[in-house]
Amino acid sequence: MSIRVMLPAAFARHTAGTKQVQSEATTLPTLVEDLGTKFPELGLHIKDESGTLRKFINVYVNDEDIRFLGGDTYQFQDRDEVMFIPSIAGGRD
């Protein structure tokens, strides 16, 4: 089984420009760990001190928010496309 992980340009500086990677991970926690192993610098930005995904990073599986699919318990399917999207906030009034 293999999934395709899409990383936005904001993360490419932590992956030596890689914006897409294959993974054999079966759940979100194992995917976060896999990405941290493949790209240690990225791991520092996507994982908190306990090793879990940071709250400000949204994850989509086949364009659906993983929170509505079961979150950490969702089992990836072969050829799922997973996107990591950092939340963007701020600005001026």
SVG drawing of the C-alpha trace seen along z (x, -y; Angstrom):
<svg xmlns="http://www.w3.org/2000/svg" viewBox="-17 -48 35 50">
<polyline fill="none" stroke="black" stroke-width="0.4" points="0.0,0.0 1.2,-3.5 -0.2,-7.0 0.9,-10.2 1.6,-13.1 1.5,-16.6 3.4,-19.3 2.8,-23.0 5.5,-25.4 5.7,-26.7 7.2,-23.3 9.4,-22.8 12.3,-24.7 12.3,-22.0 12.4,-19.2 15.1,-20.4 12.4,-21.4 10.4,-18.1 6.7,-18.9 5.4,-15.3 6.5,-12.1 5.2,-8.5 4.6,-6.8 3.5,-3.4 1.9,-4.9 -1.5,-3.6 -2.7,-6.3 -2.0,-10.0 0.3,-9.5 2.4,-7.0 2.5,-9.4 3.6,-12.3 6.4,-10.0 7.4,-8.9 7.6,-12.5 9.7,-13.4 12.1,-10.6 12.4,-11.4 12.7,-15.1 13.9,-15.9 13.7,-19.7 10.1,-19.3 9.4,-17.1 10.3,-20.0 7.7,-22.2 4.8,-19.7 5.2,-17.8 4.8,-19.2 6.9,-18.2 4.9,-15.0 5.4,-14.0 1.8,-14.7 0.7,-16.9 0.6,-20.5 -2.9,-22.1 -2.4,-24.7 -1.8,-22.1 -4.8,-20.9 -4.7,-17.5 -6.9,-16.5 -7.4,-13.0 -8.6,-13.1 -9.8,-16.7 -11.7,-15.8 -10.7,-17.1 -9.3,-14.1 -11.1,-15.3 -14.4,-14.2 -13.0,-10.9 -12.0,-9.8 -8.8,-11.9 -5.9,-9.8 -7.9,-6.6 -8.6,-6.9 -6.9,-4.1 -5.3,-5.3 -6.3,-3.4 -4.0,-2.5 -3.4,-5.6 -5.0,-8.1 -3.7,-11.6 -2.9,-13.4 -2.3,-17.2 -0.8,-19.0 -1.9,-22.6 -0.7,-25.1 -3.3,-27.5 -2.8,-31.1 -3.9,-33.8 -3.2,-37.4 -3.5,-40.5 -4.6,-44.0 -8.0,-45.5"/>
</svg>
